[in-house]
Amino acid sequence: MLLSILLSLVSSSSSPILGALGRPANAWFLSQLTRHRPDLAQALHDGDGVKPYTVSTLLDDRGRPLPAGKWLQPGESCWLRLTTYEPQLSEAVLSQVLPKLPGHLELYKMIFRLDGYTLDPAQHPWAGQSTLTEICQNSAHIEQSRQVRLEFAAPTAFRSEGADVPLPTPAHVFRSYWQKWNHVAPDGVKIQDAWPEFSARCIMVSELSGLNTARWTFAEGTRGNATGFTGAVSFTLLPRHQCGEWAQYWDGADRVLQSLAQFAFYCGTGHHASIGMGQTRVLPGNKAR
């Protein structure tokens, strides 16, 4: 089960946003999970591998991060987004955490009234619910299936040889999704190990729109800064004859491309997705038949 949950918040006082709030928001989410599933919360906190969830900073009605330095006035509304994409975690959140949310929420010296939540994209464009099976089925009915267009709404970056890479290179983008997909997928829908190298060789960037780099200062934590890119990027699967030695893997690659692009909505892109970076969604353009 894949969940994208938007929590509706209302500011209780006049206060400035003192940085990107992904770290305190992450701590709040784990504290709520601890109330019901302490074993699961501890495993998520202690694990060094893939974190099968994302937590945003504060967002506006369009899902864009509210900037540091902005003052929220009493009664002003905003949102916090949580996603989960591991079955056991999603079930715990849906059946135990969400029905017993507290009435108030505190994030790094800011207090909010918590007015509820939604999974309905009609109420917020970044809400939603799906499964890996549904994603695979939907990917079989996409026109122009060799192209996807993604919006990176929060700064996005990748770790490579100890450094941050704030660029939307196909090799980094689709390795990120492949790793997270295979972490939670059952054997029948796992993506073969050749995918990262195939995507590096056979997927190209075909459009960049409004691409910028942004430096985030986190509101708390010892590692206080991160730099990433934002904007819209189109990725295109090359024709088979341009894939050279990787042509043998070309059949079905368009469905994998579409599936991973849809999955990005729930898993986020790159590193620090569990503390607000890498918020991603498919933009309109490819339509189901």
HELIX and SHEET records of a PDB file:
HELIX    1   1 GLY A   22  HIS A   36  1                                  15    
HELIX    2   2 PRO A   38  ASP A   46  1                                   9    
HELIX    3   3 PRO A   87  ALA A   92  1                                   6    
HELIX    4   4 VAL A   93  VAL A   97  3                                   5    
HELIX    5   5 LEU A   98  LYS A  100  5                                   3    
HELIX    6   6 LEU A  132  SER A  139  1                                   8    
HELIX    7   7 PRO A  170  VAL A  184  1                                  15    
HELIX    8   8 ASP A  187  VAL A  189  5                                   3    
HELIX    9   9 TRP A  195  CYS A  202  1                                   8    
HELIX   10  10 ARG A  240  GLN A  242  5                                   3    
HELIX   11  11 GLY A  244  TYR A  249  5                                   6    
HELIX   12  12 ALA A  253  CYS A  267  1                                  15    
HELIX   13  13 ALA A  273  ILE A  275  5                                   3    
SHEET    1   A 5 TYR A  53  VAL A  55  0                                        
SHEET    2   A 5 SER A  77  THR A  84 -1                                        
SHEET    3   A 5 LEU A   2  SER A  11 -1                                        
SHEET    4   A 5 MET A 110  THR A 118 -1                                        
SHEET    5   A 5 HIS A 104  LEU A 107 -1                                        
SHEET    1   B 4 TYR A  53  VAL A  55  0                                        
SHEET    2   B 4 SER A  77  THR A  84 -1                                        
SHEET    3   B 4 LEU A   2  SER A  11 -1                                        
SHEET    4   B 4 GLY A 128  SER A 130 -1                                        
SHEET    1   C 2 SER A  15  PRO A  16  0                                        
SHEET    2   C 2 TRP A  71  LEU A  72 -1                                        
SHEET    1   D 4 ILE A 203  THR A 217  0                                        
SHEET    2   D 4 ASN A 225  LEU A 237 -1                                        
SHEET    3   D 4 GLN A 147  THR A 156 -1                                        
SHEET    4   D 4 THR A 280  VAL A 282 -1                                        
SHEET    1   E 2 PHE A 158  SER A 160  0                                        
SHEET    2   E 2 ALA A 163  VAL A 165 -1                                        
END                                                                             
